[in-house]
């Protein structure tokens, strides 16, 4: 290796290392932007020829923001209404406060409180890690917005640049990009399918037990199911406690048993099966990728971890076949 090549490799290594240091504090926002770009890009390809790539990117960004924020606004409205109904029920004596206190003091109550605290604690911990203060959150959201916009506008250019700078044969590049596309699609679709399944199971239970606004809570359970560390348990646990507090012992216990025994366990069974098959990964590798990704990358690791391990498997296979 001559001096010019050695110096060029040194500059490349140094620049990549420094770039990683720059991106690291905002990795979560960068990862979210890339995942959102992947999910929205099929729509971008359809809209761009009609209204232009920049306008279509803005439309998709605004639309996805509304779809993300609107369920939380609606949830807040319904929660406030339900809270007022609970207060009125306590005042009228429909809800036995003494029974509720006994429930919370019991082993079952302590288990429920522990489950809620554990989930809420993980949400708070990850939220603090992501937000890290108002200024950091503002910068992170700004980075996410700009990156999402320019990836939507110039996605094809980014892929063309990758092909140009990668010193690999065209067929190997095609294989790598195809496997990366398949892995990303599998991870996102698996998360979506599990969220829908758990939401439908929760909605059916609420319907059988006579709750109102079942359709709303089912749709909102889908939104919660898409968020790491969250899920439909933040709907059926309060519903079960409410039934117990109003004296419906059979319904409350039944809903809680059903939630812990059926709804929650669907994640354990469906994720390895669906994700492993669609991503062509061993379920054990998929599970390691999910939990390892959570530790290394934070809440986006539930998506990034399996993709990293799956892509590593692809690269190892390519190197073994082409250069072994």
QUIKA-V503633 format. One record per backbone hydrogen bond with DSSP energy under -0.5 kcal/mol. NH is the residue of the N-H (numbers start at 0). CO is the residue of the C=O. E is the energy in kcal/mol with one decimal. If there is no record, write none. Layout:
NH	CO	E
NH	CO	E
This chain:
5	1	-2.2
6	2	-2.5
7	3	-2.4
8	4	-2.5
9	5	-2.1
10	6	-2.5
11	7	-2.4
12	8	-2.8
13	9	-2.6
14	10	-2.7
15	11	-2.4
16	12	-2.3
17	13	-2.6
18	14	-2.3
19	15	-2.2
20	16	-1.8
21	17	-1.9
22	18	-2.4
23	19	-2.3
24	20	-0.6
25	22	-1.6
26	23	-1.7
29	25	-2.2
30	26	-3.1
31	27	-2.4
32	28	-2.2
33	29	-2.2
34	30	-2.6
35	31	-2.8
36	32	-2.3
37	33	-2.2
38	34	-2.1
39	35	-2.4
40	36	-2.1
41	37	-0.5
42	39	-0.7
43	39	-2.0
44	40	-2.4
45	41	-1.0
46	42	-2.5
47	43	-2.7
48	44	-0.6
49	46	-1.3
50	46	-2.3
51	47	-2.2
55	51	-2.3
56	52	-1.8
57	53	-2.0
58	54	-2.6
59	55	-2.4
60	56	-2.3
61	57	-2.7
62	58	-2.7
63	59	-2.6
64	60	-2.0
65	61	-2.4
66	62	-2.4
67	63	-1.5
68	64	-2.7
69	65	-2.9
70	66	-0.6
71	67	-0.5
71	68	-0.6
72	68	-1.9
73	69	-2.7
74	70	-2.4
75	71	-2.3
76	72	-1.9
77	73	-2.5
78	74	-3.2
79	75	-2.2
80	76	-1.9
81	77	-2.8
82	78	-2.6
83	79	-2.2
84	80	-2.0
85	81	-2.4
86	82	-2.3
87	83	-2.3
88	84	-2.2
89	85	-2.4
90	86	-2.4
91	87	-2.2
92	88	-0.8
92	89	-0.5
93	88	-1.7
94	88	-1.3
95	93	-0.6
95	244	-2.1
96	94	-1.0
99	95	-1.9
100	96	-2.3
101	97	-2.2
102	98	-2.5
103	99	-2.4
104	100	-1.6
105	101	-0.9
105	102	-0.9
108	102	-0.8
109	105	-2.4
110	106	-2.2
111	107	-2.3
112	108	-2.8
113	109	-2.5
114	110	-2.3
115	111	-2.5
116	112	-2.9
117	113	-2.5
118	114	-2.3
119	115	-3.2
120	116	-3.0
121	117	-2.2
122	118	-2.2
123	119	-2.8
124	120	-2.9
125	121	-2.5
126	122	-2.6
127	123	-2.7
128	124	-2.1
129	125	-2.4
130	126	-3.5
131	127	-1.8
136	132	-2.3
137	133	-2.5
138	134	-2.4
139	135	-2.8
140	136	-2.9
141	137	-2.1
142	138	-2.7
143	139	-2.7
144	140	-2.7
145	141	-2.7
146	142	-2.8
147	143	-2.6
148	144	-2.4
149	145	-2.5
150	146	-2.2
151	147	-2.2
152	148	-2.4
153	149	-2.5
157	153	-2.0
158	154	-1.9
159	155	-2.4
160	156	-2.4
161	157	-2.1
162	158	-2.2
163	159	-2.0
164	160	-2.3
165	161	-1.3
166	164	-0.7
167	165	-2.1
172	168	-2.3
173	169	-2.5
174	170	-1.9
175	171	-2.5
176	172	-2.7
177	173	-2.4
178	174	-2.3
179	175	-2.4
180	176	-2.3
181	177	-2.4
182	178	-2.6
183	179	-2.4
184	180	-2.4
185	181	-2.5
186	182	-2.5
187	183	-2.3
188	184	-2.7
189	185	-2.5
190	186	-1.9
191	187	-2.1
192	188	-2.9
193	189	-2.3
194	190	-2.0
195	191	-2.2
196	192	-2.7
197	193	-2.6
198	194	-2.0
199	195	-2.7
200	196	-2.4
201	197	-2.2
202	198	-3.0
203	199	-2.6
204	200	-1.8
205	201	-2.3
206	202	-2.4
207	203	-2.4
208	204	-1.9
209	206	-1.1
210	205	-2.5
216	212	-2.3
217	213	-2.2
218	214	-2.4
219	215	-2.9
220	216	-1.8
221	217	-1.4
222	218	-1.5
223	219	-2.5
224	220	-2.3
225	221	-1.0
225	222	-0.7
226	223	-1.3
229	226	-1.6
233	230	-1.5
234	231	-2.2
235	231	-2.2
236	232	-1.8
238	234	-1.7
239	235	-2.3
240	236	-2.4
241	237	-2.4
242	238	-2.1
243	239	-2.1
244	240	-2.5
245	241	-1.7
246	243	-1.3
247	242	-2.4
248	246	-1.7
251	247	-2.6
252	248	-2.5
253	249	-2.4
254	250	-2.4
255	251	-2.2
256	252	-2.8
257	253	-2.5
258	254	-2.5
259	255	-2.6
260	256	-2.8
261	257	-2.3
262	257	-1.7
263	258	-2.8
265	261	-1.0
265	262	-0.7
266	262	-0.5
266	263	-1.1
267	263	-0.7
268	264	-1.7
269	265	-3.1
270	266	-1.7
272	268	-1.3
273	269	-3.3
274	269	-0.6
274	270	-2.1
275	270	-0.6
275	271	-1.6
276	272	-1.9
277	273	-2.5
278	274	-2.2
279	275	-0.5
279	276	-0.5
280	275	-1.9
284	281	-0.7
285	281	-2.2
286	282	-2.5
287	283	-2.4
288	284	-2.5
289	285	-2.1
290	286	-2.4
291	287	-2.8
292	288	-2.0
293	289	-1.7
294	290	-1.6
295	291	-2.2
296	292	-2.9
297	293	-1.1
299	296	-0.6
300	297	-2.0
301	298	-1.0
302	299	-1.7
303	299	-2.5
304	300	-2.2
306	302	-1.2
307	303	-2.7
308	304	-2.3
309	305	-2.6
310	306	-2.7
311	307	-2.3
312	308	-2.1
313	309	-1.8
314	310	-2.6
315	311	-2.6
316	312	-2.1
317	313	-2.4
318	314	-2.8
319	315	-2.5
320	316	-2.2
321	317	-3.1
322	318	-2.3
323	319	-0.6
